[in-house]
Amino acid sequence: MPNSLRPSWPLMNNNIIREDLDSVISFLNGDIPILTQAANVAAFEEEWSQWLGVKHSVFVNSGSSANLVTMAIVREMFGPGEIIVPPLTWVSDIAAVLHAGLRPRFVDIDRRTLGMDVKQVLAAITPATKAVFLTHVLGFNAITEELVTGLQKAGVPLVEDCCESHGATAMGKKVGSLGLISNFSFYFAHHMSAIEGGMISTNDPDIYQMARMFRSHGLVREANSGDYRARYRAEFPELNPEFIFAYPAYNVRSTEIQAVIARSQLRRLDSNNTLRRRNFQVFLDKLDPAMYQTDFETTGSSNYAFPLVLRKPDREMCERVMATLCKLGVEFRRGASGGGNQLRQPYLLKALGNTEYAKFSCVEHIHFYGFYIGNYPGLETERIVELCSSLNRLKES
């Protein structure tokens, strides 16, 4: 549960700064601007692609919309079937699978990365598997060479949810550049913000065109490939070429103001992530490893939050941790990413029954004995040390 309405240590602080607001004011003070998606959206898509190391990106109004469009594209390309997903993720990942008419197949997490257990993922692949939808949780990298090689061998595409992991790396590349498609979020509490906003990134030219069309009602005119538009015009000559709808899609367009803020933020993303990594290491170094999990796999991580996980199941200790965080004004979320085990949520209980959640012991531990708290560039080292000291003293009570 969240604690104080006005915490002194919030989940995120100063994520949109004066420099970003000034860029919006400058934009609005110019010639009367187009406010829906236009030149700044296109510029941000290009800048993001260059930063990430991919060929194409499509800016949408939220990370959840990026999930939604991505799963619709997977269904369109590969047909109905199963998507392997984690039980520790944000609701929109699973909802997007369901909205696309696909079936989620769950595997447990790896406690050191909070992402899906690689061996369980590969063991879960069947002829019905259409994709693996992997979440990089709270800034950790969840990709291994074993996973990439195994999926390539099985002919199963990897879809990356990187909404919580801007700048994390795997195998010498940024996460979000290794799969067939990746999704990012620019919500206020994440590494960078556009107020709201999300991105779909890919190296596949057809997926890129489909994402552009799915973003805006399925309109073929939204494709920026002349060959794409010409093909549809030739196939459907009886239709007005300005109003050919290729897919039963959505309106999830972004705005110029979102893009202006995002472009301003992108310029300092890498330097901010360096500060987050420094903070994260202090946190792990100062926590008592006998009481709390500190052996996370941090190689390539880019954590905008501190996961606080009790080493052993202890309901009484859990209550004392929450009381301490509240007393110190530290905002937190219990259950880590997405509130813990998604299989305990009403929308999945109705679909899958009330026993499935018990099959996943690692995520069950996170559900009851895991939390996260904010990690942002302006967080003072002294506060991290003081918090860890207070948490460590709980064993003396």
SULURMO-V800769 format. One record per helix or strand of 2 or more residues. SS is the DSSP state (H for helix, E for strand). FROM is the first residue (numbers start at 1). TO is the last residue. If there is no record, write none. Layout:
ss: {SS:SS}
from: {FROM:FROM}
to: {TO:TO}
//
This chain:
ss: {H:H:E:H:E:H:E:H:E:H:H:E:E:E:E:E:H:H:H:H:H:H:E:H:E:H:H:H:H:H:E:H}
from: {18:39:56:63:82:91:103:118:129:137:145:157:169:173:181:198:205:220:226:241:256:269:305:315:332:337:342:346:356:361:370:381}
to: {28:52:60:78:86:99:107:124:135:139:154:161:170:174:185:202:215:222:235:243:266:286:310:327:334:339:344:352:359:369:374:396}
//
